[in-house]
Amino acid sequence: MKYINTKIAVAGALILMLGAASSCKKETAPTPTEISLSLPSQVSLRYGETQEIKLPKDLSAKAGLSFSFDFSQIADINLGNGVKLSDKLNQAIKFDNEKQSILINSSLLYPNGAQSSSARIPDDYKVTVIAKESQDKVVGKESFSIKITAGSIAIKGLKNGNELPYSYVLYGDQSTDFEIDPLGLPITGASFHLVKKDGQENIASITGTHINLAKDAGDPEKKAEKSFELTPELRKDGFPVAATTFRVILIPQIKFLFGQYYPDLNLTIDFSLIHIGLSNGYVSAAPTLYPEKYKSAFELVSIQKDGLAFTDSEKLFSVNAQTGVVSVKKSDSLKAGNYKVTIKAVTTTGLGFTASLTLAMSEG
């Protein structure tokens, strides 16, 4: 019995000694300090933009501090040709030691939610930044999300409307070329496509950065005004990264002349040569512009006498801006000859057309 009690006493003493050693170790072990990276909760960019996230200035004073990124919260989808989304993330998100900042290049990624024929980009990019000391010890860890929206492209030379940029095109002029302006977006390794819409599959085609209308687009009779919308988009690895939409308005061929036009017969009567008495003055009939609904304003372009430029220093010739009527003041200074007056009709579509009226002046 005495022997057993001795063993119990020894065991108790050992337990007390181990407890004391453990307690001493806990008291002397350094407590890890967690540093703050002060990251924003979300960064928003349009495709093509870059952004810099500066870290707190006091971190640059910490020797041996390094930073890395963890993308494990992002689904690592296959982009094709053996390339994964994680490869793109590693290219697009970098740490700049000199600036002590995180650099994000959205043009190396894809808009969130973009869909290709076989994959979909996650709704955001969740990134974890890890700070380590020289002994590879983690001393800070924070996460933030990146949200990338589709970028912008444009069509050169279009007019801006209240809703969409637009262009009028005459039937028969469907060779009109619409050129895409990438607005600085990188297009190497990417290509432009037209979004297919029901009933518009054969209206236009796209080659490189150029869009061409089909010859049979619009009204088969080429008499009724027709409009439709086209949406070219820039695709990278099958994912749309930028797009724009514009409206094309097809209108009948506009007739502008001094004379008469009968649309039902497609018959034109030309009154562009008029013989008048010299020095008597003259007021013409209004020119014809068809369809009349496109009539807007008229302006004088030039005057020629017998094929040579004529300087109207006395302002004898004028054009009514509302009607296009040509007037000549009575004057003894004009000499006999053929005076060719060219005027321009600016239509409501913005398209301009010219017509000439020749006044053959001779002694009465």
C-alpha positions in Angstrom: 0.0 0.0 0.0 2.9 2.3 0.8 4.5 1.4 -2.5 1.3 2.4 -4.4 1.0 5.7 -2.6 4.6 6.5 -3.5 3.9 5.9 -7.2 0.9 8.1 -7.1 2.9 10.9 -5.5 5.6 10.7 -8.1 3.0 10.7 -11.0 1.3 13.8 -9.4 4.6 15.6 -9.2 5.4 14.9 -12.8 2.0 16.2 -13.9 2.6 19.4 -11.9 6.0 19.8 -13.5 4.6 19.3 -17.0 1.8 21.7 -16.3 4.2 24.4 -15.1 6.4 23.9 -18.1 3.4 24.2 -20.4 2.2 27.3 -18.6 5.7 28.9 -18.9 5.8 28.1 -22.6 2.4 29.8 -23.2 3.5 32.8 -21.4 6.8 33.2 -23.4 5.4 32.3 -26.9 5.0 35.4 -29.1 1.5 36.3 -30.0 1.0 36.6 -33.9 0.1 40.1 -35.0 -2.5 40.4 -37.9 -1.8 43.5 -40.1 -4.6 45.4 -41.9 -4.5 45.7 -45.7 -7.4 48.1 -45.8 -8.8 46.6 -49.0 -12.1 47.8 -50.5 -14.9 45.3 -50.3 -15.5 45.6 -54.1 -13.7 47.1 -57.1 -15.8 47.9 -60.2 -14.4 48.3 -63.7 -15.6 48.4 -67.3 -13.8 46.0 -69.6 -10.6 47.6 -70.8 -10.0 49.7 -67.7 -7.2 49.4 -65.2 -7.2 50.1 -61.5 -4.7 50.5 -58.8 -5.4 49.6 -55.1 -2.8 51.2 -52.8 -1.9 49.4 -49.6 -1.4 51.4 -46.3 1.9 53.4 -46.4 3.1 51.9 -43.1 3.3 48.4 -44.7 6.2 49.5 -46.9 8.3 50.0 -43.8 8.0 46.3 -42.8 11.1 44.5 -44.1 10.6 41.1 -45.7 6.9 41.5 -46.3 5.6 39.8 -49.4 2.1 39.5 -51.0 0.4 36.8 -53.0 -3.1 36.1 -54.3 -5.5 33.2 -53.7 -8.2 32.6 -56.4 -9.5 29.4 -54.9 -13.0 31.0 -54.3 -13.4 31.5 -58.1 -14.6 28.6 -60.3 -11.6 27.7 -62.4 -13.4 27.2 -65.7 -11.8 25.9 -68.9 -11.4 28.6 -71.5 -10.2 26.2 -74.3 -6.8 25.4 -75.7 -5.6 24.3 -72.3 -6.1 27.7 -70.7 -8.0 28.2 -67.5 -9.5 31.2 -65.8 -6.9 31.0 -63.1 -4.2 31.6 -65.7 -5.9 34.8 -66.8 -6.3 35.9 -63.2 -2.6 35.5 -62.5 -1.9 37.7 -65.5 -4.5 40.3 -64.8 -3.9 40.9 -61.0 -0.4 41.8 -60.0 1.4 43.3 -57.0 3.7 46.2 -57.7 6.5 46.2 -55.0 7.7 49.7 -56.0 4.3 51.3 -55.7 3.1 49.0 -52.9 -0.1 48.5 -54.7 -2.3 45.9 -56.4 -2.7 46.5 -60.1 -5.8 45.1 -62.0 -6.0 45.0 -65.8 -9.5 44.1 -66.8 -8.7 43.7 -70.5 -6.9 40.5 -69.5 -10.1 39.1 -68.0 -13.8 39.0 -69.1 -17.0 40.7 -68.0 -18.7 38.9 -65.1 -21.6 36.8 -66.2 -20.4 36.7 -69.8 -21.5 33.5 -71.6 -19.8 31.6 -74.4 -21.1 28.5 -76.2 -19.6 26.3 -73.5 -18.9 28.2 -70.3 -20.0 31.1 -68.2 -17.8 33.6 -66.3 -18.6 33.8 -62.5 -20.7 36.7 -61.3 -17.7 38.3 -59.7 -14.0 37.6 -59.0 -13.4 36.9 -55.3 -9.7 37.5 -54.6 -7.9 36.9 -51.3 -4.7 38.9 -50.6 -2.2 37.1 -48.3 0.7 39.0 -46.6 3.7 37.0 -45.3 6.8 37.7 -43.4 10.2 36.6 -44.5 9.8 33.2 -42.6 6.8 32.5 -44.9 4.5 33.3 -41.9 1.1 34.6 -42.7 0.6 38.0 -40.9 -2.4 39.3 -42.9 -5.2 38.0 -45.1 -8.1 40.0 -46.6 -10.5 39.4 -49.4 -12.3 41.7 -51.9 -14.3 41.1 -55.1 -13.8 42.5 -58.6 -16.8 43.3 -60.8 -16.2 43.8 -64.5 -18.9 45.0 -66.8 -18.9 45.0 -70.6 -16.8 47.6 -72.3 -17.9 50.2 -74.9 -17.4 50.3 -78.7 -18.9 52.7 -81.2 -19.7 53.1 -84.9 -17.9 55.9 -86.6 -19.8 58.8 -88.1 -23.3 58.1 -86.8 -25.7 60.8 -85.5 -26.7 60.7 -81.9 -30.4 60.4 -81.1 -32.3 60.4 -77.9 -32.0 56.6 -77.6 -29.6 55.1 -80.1 -27.1 56.5 -82.6 -28.5 56.1 -86.1 -27.9 56.4 -89.8 -30.2 56.9 -92.8 -29.4 54.8 -95.8 -30.9 55.1 -99.3 -32.3 51.9 -100.9 -29.7 51.0 -103.6 -26.9 52.4 -101.4 -26.6 49.4 -99.2 -22.9 49.2 -100.0 -22.7 51.8 -97.2 -19.9 50.7 -94.9 -20.2 51.1 -91.1 -16.9 51.0 -89.4 -16.5 49.9 -85.8 -14.5 52.1 -83.5 -13.0 49.9 -80.7 -12.5 53.1 -78.5 -9.1 52.0 -77.5 -10.0 48.5 -76.5 -7.4 45.9 -77.4 -8.7 43.7 -80.3 -5.7 41.4 -80.8 -6.9 37.9 -80.2 -10.5 39.1 -80.4 -13.0 39.5 -83.2 -16.2 41.3 -84.0 -19.6 39.6 -84.5 -23.1 40.6 -85.1 -25.7 39.5 -82.5 -28.3 37.4 -84.4 -31.8 38.6 -83.9 -35.0 36.8 -85.1 -35.9 37.9 -88.6 -32.6 39.9 -89.1 -30.2 37.0 -89.7 -29.5 38.1 -93.3 -29.7 41.9 -93.0 -26.0 42.6 -92.6 -22.6 41.0 -92.4 -19.4 41.8 -90.6 -15.8 41.5 -91.8 -13.1 42.7 -89.5 -14.2 46.1 -88.2 -16.7 46.7 -91.1 -20.4 46.1 -91.3 -22.2 45.9 -94.6 -25.9 45.8 -95.3 -27.4 43.2 -97.5 -28.8 44.4 -100.9 -32.2 43.0 -100.1 -32.6 44.5 -96.6 -35.7 46.4 -95.9 -38.8 46.8 -98.1 -38.6 44.4 -101.2 -40.2 47.2 -103.3 -37.7 49.7 -101.8 -40.5 52.3 -101.3 -41.4 52.0 -97.6 -39.2 53.4 -94.9 -37.8 50.5 -92.7 -35.6 50.6 -89.6 -33.8 48.0 -87.6 -31.2 47.7 -85.0 -27.8 46.1 -85.3 -25.6 45.1 -82.3 -22.0 44.3 -83.1 -20.0 42.9 -80.2 -16.4 42.2 -79.5 -15.7 38.6 -78.5 -12.6 37.2 -76.8 -12.2 33.4 -76.4 -15.9 33.2 -77.3 -17.0 35.6 -74.5 -18.6 39.0 -75.4 -16.5 41.7 -73.8 -17.9 44.9 -75.4 -20.9 45.8 -77.6 -22.9 48.7 -79.0 -26.3 49.0 -80.7 -27.2 51.4 -83.5 -30.2 51.9 -85.7 -30.2 51.8 -89.5 -33.1 53.5 -91.3 -33.6 52.6 -95.0 -35.5 55.2 -97.0 -36.6 55.4 -100.7 -34.3 57.1 -103.2 -34.8 60.9 -102.9 -35.6 62.8 -106.0 -34.4 66.4 -106.1 -34.8 68.4 -109.3 -36.2 71.5 -111.0 -39.1 69.8 -112.7 -41.9 67.3 -111.9 -41.7 63.7 -110.6 -44.6 61.2 -110.8 -43.8 58.3 -108.5 -46.6 56.1 -109.7 -45.2 56.2 -113.2 -41.5 56.8 -112.1 -41.7 59.6 -114.6 -39.5 62.7 -114.4 -40.1 66.0 -116.4 -37.0 68.2 -116.4 -37.4 72.0 -116.1 -33.8 72.7 -115.3 -33.2 75.0 -118.3 -35.3 78.2 -118.5 -35.0 81.0 -121.1 -35.6 84.4 -119.7 -35.2 88.0 -120.9 -32.0 89.7 -119.7 -32.4 92.2 -116.9 -36.1 91.5 -116.3 -35.7 89.6 -113.0 -37.0 86.1 -112.4 -38.7 83.9 -109.7 -38.5 80.1 -110.3 -41.0 77.4 -109.4 -40.1 75.5 -106.3 -37.9 72.5 -107.0 -39.3 69.0 -106.4 -38.1 66.9 -103.5 -39.6 63.4 -103.2 -40.6 62.0 -100.8 -41.7 65.4 -99.6 -41.7 64.4 -95.9 -37.9 64.6 -96.0 -37.9 68.2 -97.0 -36.0 70.4 -94.6 -34.0 73.4 -95.9 -32.3 74.7 -99.0 -29.1 76.7 -99.6 -27.2 78.3 -102.5 -24.1 76.3 -103.4 -22.6 78.0 -106.5 -23.3 80.2 -109.6 -21.6 79.8 -112.9 -21.8 81.8 -116.1 -21.1 80.0 -119.3 -19.2 77.3 -117.4 -17.0 79.7 -115.3 -17.4 80.7 -111.7 -19.6 83.8 -111.3 -19.1 86.3 -108.4 -22.4 87.7 -107.4 -21.1 90.9 -105.8 -24.5 92.6 -106.0 -26.3 89.7 -104.4 -28.7 89.4 -107.4 -29.2 85.7 -107.0 -30.9 84.1 -103.9 -32.5 80.9 -102.8 -35.5 80.7 -100.4 -34.3 78.5 -97.5 -37.8 77.1 -96.9 -39.0 76.5 -100.4 -35.9 76.3 -102.6 -37.3 78.9 -105.0 -34.5 80.7 -107.0 -34.9 84.5 -107.4 -33.0 86.9 -109.6 -33.3 90.7 -109.0 -33.9 93.0 -111.9 -30.6 94.5 -112.9 -28.9 96.0 -115.9 -25.5 94.8 -114.8 -26.0 91.2 -115.9 -24.7 90.2 -119.3 -26.2 87.7 -121.7 -25.3 84.1 -121.2 -26.2 80.9 -119.3 -26.3 81.3 -115.5 -26.2 77.9 -113.8 -27.4 78.1 -110.2 -26.7 75.0 -108.0 -28.6 74.6 -104.8 -28.5 72.0 -102.0 -31.4 70.4 -100.3 -30.6 69.3 -96.7 -33.2 66.7 -95.8 -34.6 65.8 -92.4 -32.4 62.7 -92.6 -29.3 64.8 -92.7 -28.5 63.7 -96.2 -27.7 66.4 -98.8 -28.7 66.5 -102.4 -27.9 69.1 -105.1 -29.8 70.2 -108.2 -29.1 72.9 -110.8 -31.2 75.4 -112.6 -29.8 77.0 -115.7 -31.1 80.4 -116.7 -30.4 81.3 -120.3 -30.5 85.1 -120.4 -30.7 86.9 -123.7 -32.0 90.2 -125.0 -35.8 90.1 -125.3 
